[in-house]
Amino acid sequence: MEAGTFPNEEFQEYVEKYFVPVKYISGPDAEQFYRFGISIEPAFLVLDAEGNIVYKKIGFFEADLLMQQLDKARKKAAHRAGRKP
């Protein structure tokens, strides 16, 4: 994932502006994979303030497409919380 999506500077700025990124690594963080029902990597999750999954993407993806999906997830989470995105 780092080779394709995360080096994209625009993507990094977007994530830093709107999200709190957390990276789990299989092995030492296996309990988190089980917690969210992840059985393969890479996986990308967006959680709302209560820890509910708002968006889940398994596999590789392009930065532009992922930013579009994250924008929808961010708005959905904000709507659930009763505030403007």
C-alpha positions in Angstrom: 0.0 0.0 0.0 2.8 2.4 0.8 4.2 1.9 -2.7 1.1 3.1 -4.4 -1.3 5.2 -2.3 0.4 6.7 0.7 3.4 8.4 -1.0 0.8 10.5 -2.8 1.2 13.9 -1.1 -2.3 15.1 -1.8 -3.7 12.0 -0.2 -1.5 12.4 2.9 -2.6 16.0 3.3 -6.2 15.0 3.0 -5.9 12.2 5.6 -4.0 14.4 8.0 -6.7 17.2 7.7 -9.8 15.0 8.3 -8.7 11.8 10.0 -6.7 10.3 12.8 -4.7 7.6 10.9 -3.7 4.4 12.7 -1.7 1.6 11.1 -2.0 -1.9 12.3 0.4 -4.6 11.3 -0.6 -8.2 11.0 1.1 -10.3 13.7 1.6 -7.9 16.6 -1.8 -6.3 16.0 -3.7 -9.4 15.1 -6.4 -8.8 17.6 -7.4 -5.6 15.8 -7.8 -7.5 12.5 -10.1 -10.0 14.3 -12.0 -7.2 15.9 -12.9 -5.6 12.6 -13.4 -8.9 10.7 -10.3 -8.4 8.5 -8.8 -11.6 7.1 -6.6 -10.2 4.3 -4.4 -7.2 3.7 -4.3 -4.5 2.8 -7.5 -3.2 4.4 -8.6 0.4 5.0 -11.3 1.3 7.6 -13.0 4.5 8.6 -14.6 4.5 12.1 -17.1 7.0 13.5 -16.7 8.5 16.9 -18.3 5.5 18.6 -15.9 3.0 16.8 -18.5 1.8 14.3 -17.2 1.0 10.8 -18.4 3.7 8.3 -16.2 2.6 5.4 -14.3 -0.6 4.7 -12.0 -1.2 1.7 -10.1 -4.5 1.2 -7.3 -4.5 -1.4 -5.2 -2.0 -3.3 -6.6 1.2 -4.6 -5.7 4.5 -6.3 -5.3 7.6 -4.2 -7.9 9.7 -6.1 -10.6 7.0 -5.8 -9.9 6.4 -2.2 -10.1 10.1 -1.4 -13.6 10.2 -3.0 -14.7 7.3 -0.9 -13.1 8.7 2.3 -15.0 12.0 1.7 -18.3 10.1 1.5 -17.3 8.2 4.7 -16.4 11.4 6.5 -19.7 13.0 5.6 -21.6 9.9 6.7 -19.8 9.9 10.1 -20.5 13.6 10.5 -24.1 13.1 9.7 -24.4 10.3 12.3 -22.8 12.6 14.9 -25.3 15.3 14.0 -22.8 17.9 12.8 -21.6 19.3 9.5 -18.7 17.6 7.7 
